[in-house]
Amino acid sequence: MAAMQKLEFFSQGESGLVVELADKIDLAVNSLVHALSRLIQAALGGMVDAVVPTYRSVLVIFDPLAIDRETLMEKIEQLYQTVSVGGATPSGGKIVVIPVLYGGDAGPDLDFVARHNNLATEEVISIHTAVSYRIFMMGFTPGFPYLGGMSERIATPRLTSPRKEIPAGTVGIAGMQTGLYPQKSPGGWQLIGRTPLKVFDPDSAEPFLYRAGDILRFDPISEVEYARIERAVLRGEYLPQVRNQAEVVQ
């Protein structure tokens, strides 16, 4: 079992508590964040309104009438002592396969990413699709996944001047990270492809296709496949590929 760092607590208003687990960002720390988040939700669900995992901390929104801050901190400390950090992948999550059309109008920065890293565009696609990406946290816009695990071989700086509008479903790279724009928005990431999936639907009973702690895999598709999937999505007939995390093969 990996060494466990002492928790630090920070107040976030009258009903918020930030629980910081470490001073670094890595897979082991993030696994611990998600494990602790699940325990807090399961054990204290009646006293907390929300549990939000991030890279290295957990935000707990609690009901001050149900539990005071000091008692909450004590209970979280106790739960933390029961967390096993022997495995890197938290249980209970899922794997979501994201079909992506790379390059061209869908990924206008793919050629730049390739040139920046002295690679062919086909190599960038191969490297990008070879990895299972953990969703470390969600943020920026609803449904935007910050993903861990991208190869440094395709790391590329952000744009010097952000775009005012990026189409929903666009996949990008910024530094050592890759992510997916769930809705039309501005952004400064290098755009390498686009998925026809609707990964965020505010009108759905379950608005998000994935959540923090899940795993994403990108699957390269052709223009013909993109058009076929896009039509099926519009008709409500496309079922995304979703599996249990236990099936992941690195």
C-alpha positions as CSV (number, residue, x, y, z in Angstrom):
1,M,0.0,0.0,0.0
2,A,1.3,3.4,-0.9
3,A,2.2,6.0,1.8
4,M,-0.8,8.2,2.7
5,Q,-0.2,11.9,3.2
6,K,-1.9,13.7,6.1
7,L,-5.1,15.4,5.0
8,E,-5.4,19.2,5.0
9,F,-8.8,20.9,5.4
10,F,-9.8,24.3,4.1
11,S,-13.2,26.1,4.7
12,Q,-15.1,27.0,1.6
13,G,-17.9,29.3,2.8
14,E,-20.4,28.3,5.6
15,S,-21.2,24.9,4.1
16,G,-18.1,23.9,2.0
17,L,-15.1,21.9,3.0
18,V,-12.0,21.3,0.8
19,V,-10.1,18.1,1.7
20,E,-6.7,18.2,0.2
21,L,-4.9,14.8,-0.1
22,A,-1.6,15.8,-1.7
23,D,0.4,18.7,-3.2
24,K,1.0,16.9,-6.5
25,I,-1.1,15.7,-9.5
26,D,-0.7,12.1,-10.5
27,L,-2.6,8.9,-11.1
28,A,-2.2,7.4,-7.6
29,V,-3.3,10.6,-5.9
30,N,-6.3,10.9,-8.2
31,S,-7.3,7.3,-7.5
32,L,-7.2,8.1,-3.8
33,V,-9.3,11.2,-4.4
34,H,-12.1,9.2,-6.1
35,A,-12.0,6.4,-3.6
36,L,-12.4,8.8,-0.7
37,S,-15.1,10.6,-2.6
38,R,-17.1,7.4,-2.9
39,L,-16.7,6.6,0.8
40,I,-17.8,10.1,1.9
41,Q,-20.9,9.9,-0.3
42,A,-21.8,6.4,0.9
43,A,-21.2,7.0,4.6
44,L,-22.3,10.6,4.9
45,G,-24.8,11.0,2.1
46,G,-27.6,12.2,4.4
47,M,-25.4,15.0,5.8
48,V,-23.7,16.2,2.6
49,D,-25.3,17.8,-0.4
50,A,-22.5,17.2,-2.9
51,V,-19.1,15.6,-3.2
52,V,-16.9,16.9,-6.0
53,P,-13.6,15.2,-6.7
54,T,-10.8,17.2,-8.4
55,Y,-7.1,16.4,-9.3
56,R,-5.9,16.2,-5.7
57,S,-8.7,17.2,-3.4
58,V,-12.4,16.7,-2.6
59,L,-14.9,19.5,-2.2
60,V,-17.6,18.5,0.3
61,I,-20.8,20.6,0.4
62,F,-22.5,19.8,3.7
63,D,-25.6,20.7,5.7
64,P,-24.5,22.7,8.8
65,L,-27.8,21.8,10.5
66,A,-27.1,18.1,10.1
67,I,-23.3,18.0,10.9
68,D,-20.8,20.6,12.1
69,R,-17.5,21.2,10.4
70,E,-15.3,19.7,13.1
71,T,-17.4,16.5,13.3
72,L,-17.3,16.2,9.5
73,M,-13.5,16.6,9.4
74,E,-13.2,13.8,12.1
75,K,-15.4,11.4,10.1
76,I,-13.5,12.1,6.8
77,E,-10.2,11.4,8.6
78,Q,-11.7,8.1,9.8
79,L,-12.9,7.2,6.3
80,Y,-9.5,8.2,4.9
81,Q,-7.8,5.6,7.0
82,T,-9.8,2.8,5.4
83,V,-9.0,3.8,1.8
84,S,-6.8,1.2,0.0
85,V,-4.5,2.8,-2.5
86,G,-3.0,-0.5,-3.8
87,G,-4.7,-0.2,-7.2
88,A,-4.6,2.7,-9.6
89,T,-8.1,2.3,-11.1
90,P,-11.0,3.0,-8.8
91,S,-13.8,0.4,-8.9
92,G,-17.3,1.2,-9.9
93,G,-16.5,3.4,-12.9
94,K,-16.9,2.7,-16.5
95,I,-15.1,2.8,-19.8
96,V,-16.6,4.9,-22.5
97,V,-15.4,4.6,-26.1
98,I,-15.4,7.9,-28.0
99,P,-15.3,7.6,-31.8
100,V,-13.2,10.4,-33.3
101,L,-12.6,11.7,-36.8
102,Y,-9.1,13.1,-36.8
103,G,-7.7,15.9,-38.9
104,G,-9.2,18.0,-41.6
105,D,-12.0,20.4,-40.6
106,A,-12.6,18.2,-37.6
107,G,-9.1,18.6,-36.3
108,P,-7.4,21.6,-37.8
109,D,-4.4,21.6,-35.5
110,L,-3.4,17.9,-36.1
111,D,-0.7,18.8,-38.6
112,F,0.8,21.3,-36.2
113,V,0.8,18.8,-33.3
114,A,2.6,16.4,-35.6
115,R,5.2,19.0,-36.8
116,H,5.8,20.2,-33.2
117,N,6.7,16.6,-32.1
118,N,8.5,15.6,-35.3
119,L,5.8,12.9,-36.1
120,A,3.6,12.0,-38.9
121,T,-0.1,12.7,-38.4
122,E,-0.8,9.0,-38.5
123,E,1.7,8.6,-35.6
124,V,-0.1,11.3,-33.5
125,I,-3.4,9.5,-34.1
126,S,-1.9,6.1,-33.2
127,I,-0.3,7.5,-30.0
128,H,-3.5,9.4,-29.0
129,T,-5.7,6.3,-29.4
130,A,-3.4,3.8,-27.8
131,V,-4.1,5.0,-24.2
132,S,-6.9,4.6,-21.7
133,Y,-7.5,8.0,-20.2
134,R,-8.7,8.5,-16.6
135,I,-11.0,11.4,-16.1
136,F,-9.2,13.2,-13.3
137,M,-11.9,15.8,-12.9
138,M,-14.7,17.7,-14.7
139,G,-14.6,21.4,-15.2
140,F,-14.3,24.5,-17.4
141,T,-17.7,23.9,-19.0
142,P,-20.3,21.2,-18.0
143,G,-19.0,17.8,-19.1
144,F,-15.5,18.9,-20.0
145,P,-13.2,16.0,-18.9
146,Y,-9.6,16.7,-17.8
147,L,-7.8,13.5,-18.8
148,G,-4.7,12.0,-17.3
149,G,-2.3,9.6,-19.1
150,M,-1.5,11.2,-22.4
151,S,1.9,10.4,-23.9
152,E,4.5,13.2,-23.7
153,R,5.4,12.3,-27.3
154,I,2.4,14.4,-28.5
155,A,2.4,17.1,-25.8
156,T,1.9,20.5,-27.5
157,P,1.5,24.0,-26.1
158,R,-1.9,25.8,-26.1
159,L,-2.7,28.3,-28.8
160,T,-1.2,31.8,-28.2
161,S,-4.6,33.3,-29.1
162,P,-7.7,31.2,-28.1
163,R,-10.5,30.6,-30.6
164,K,-13.8,32.3,-29.9
165,E,-15.8,29.3,-30.9
166,I,-15.0,25.5,-30.9
167,P,-17.7,23.0,-32.1
168,A,-19.2,20.6,-29.6
169,G,-17.4,17.2,-29.6
170,T,-14.0,18.6,-30.5
171,V,-11.0,16.8,-29.1
172,G,-7.9,18.8,-28.2
173,I,-4.4,18.8,-26.6
174,A,-2.9,21.4,-24.3
175,G,0.5,20.8,-22.9
176,M,0.5,17.3,-21.4
177,Q,-3.3,17.0,-21.3
178,T,-6.0,16.0,-23.7
179,G,-9.7,16.7,-23.4
180,L,-13.0,16.9,-25.1
181,Y,-15.2,20.0,-25.6
182,P,-18.8,18.8,-24.7
183,Q,-20.5,21.9,-26.1
184,K,-19.8,24.9,-28.3
185,S,-17.4,27.2,-26.5
186,P,-14.3,29.3,-26.7
187,G,-10.9,27.6,-26.0
188,G,-7.2,27.6,-26.5
189,W,-6.4,23.9,-27.0
190,Q,-4.9,22.4,-30.1
191,L,-7.8,20.7,-32.0
192,I,-7.0,17.3,-33.4
193,G,-10.4,15.7,-34.0
194,R,-14.1,15.6,-33.3
195,T,-16.6,13.0,-32.2
196,P,-20.2,12.8,-33.5
197,L,-21.4,11.7,-30.0
198,K,-23.5,14.1,-27.9
199,V,-21.5,13.8,-24.7
200,F,-23.5,16.5,-22.8
201,D,-27.3,16.7,-23.1
202,P,-28.9,19.1,-20.5
203,D,-32.4,17.9,-21.5
204,S,-31.6,14.2,-20.7
205,A,-32.3,12.5,-17.4
206,E,-28.6,11.7,-17.3
207,P,-27.0,14.8,-18.9
208,F,-23.4,13.4,-18.9
209,L,-22.1,10.5,-20.9
210,Y,-19.3,10.1,-18.4
211,R,-18.2,11.4,-15.0
212,A,-15.0,12.0,-13.0
213,G,-13.2,8.6,-12.3
214,D,-14.4,7.0,-15.5
215,I,-12.1,6.1,-18.4
216,L,-12.2,7.3,-21.9
217,R,-10.8,5.6,-25.0
218,F,-10.6,7.3,-28.4
219,D,-11.4,5.2,-31.5
220,P,-10.4,6.6,-34.9
221,I,-13.2,6.6,-37.5
222,S,-13.6,7.7,-41.1
223,E,-15.7,10.5,-42.6
224,V,-18.2,7.9,-43.7
225,E,-18.4,6.4,-40.2
226,Y,-18.7,9.9,-38.7
227,A,-21.7,10.8,-40.9
228,R,-23.3,7.4,-40.1
229,I,-22.9,7.8,-36.3
230,E,-24.0,11.5,-36.4
231,R,-27.3,10.5,-38.2
232,A,-27.9,7.8,-35.7
233,V,-27.2,10.1,-32.8
234,L,-29.7,12.7,-34.2
235,R,-32.3,10.0,-34.5
236,G,-31.6,8.8,-30.9
237,E,-30.6,5.4,-32.2
238,Y,-26.9,5.3,-31.4
239,L,-25.8,3.4,-28.3
240,P,-22.3,4.5,-27.1
241,Q,-19.9,1.7,-26.2
242,V,-19.7,1.5,-22.5
243,R,-18.0,-1.2,-20.4
244,N,-17.0,-1.8,-16.8
245,Q,-13.5,-0.6,-15.8
246,A,-12.5,-4.2,-15.0
247,E,-12.3,-4.9,-18.7
248,V,-9.6,-2.3,-19.4
249,V,-6.5,-3.7,-21.0
250,Q,-3.6,-1.3,-21.1
